[in-house]
Amino acid sequence: MNKNYFFSKKLRLLNYVDINKVYKNHSFFRIKAFQMIILSRLSYLEYPRLCINISKKYIKLSCDRNRIKRLVRESFRKLQYDLIKMDYIILFTSNISNISNIILNRNLGNLWNYYVFPNY
């Protein structure tokens, strides 16, 4: 099977109802580390979906918020076929605008490892 590694619209968690379901029913699927929180909920779809919430309260400049969103989307895009089929929301809990891309990528990789299928 030829895998498509695009970050298409279907991989985005856009619907208010679906986002609220994740916020209300993430019970055991909450991981907090590296000034980030991942909330997730099992999905009925055949693919994972992602929502990124970055508050202006923590990251003031839009260029920093957009840089972080690009890095999160890219890490998700590369792992989309290895992740458990869930809806994911990523929240940031403090100012991480001064963290380099390399460190942020490493921290994201460590967080995604909780949701990656074992490759046996």
Secondary structure, 3 states (H helix, E strand, C coil): CCCCCCCCHHHECCCHHHHHHHHHCCCCCEEEECCEEEEEEECCCCCCEEEEECCCCCCCCHHHHHHHHHHHHHHHHHHCCCECCEEEEEEECCCCCCCCHHHHHHHHHHHHHHHECCCC
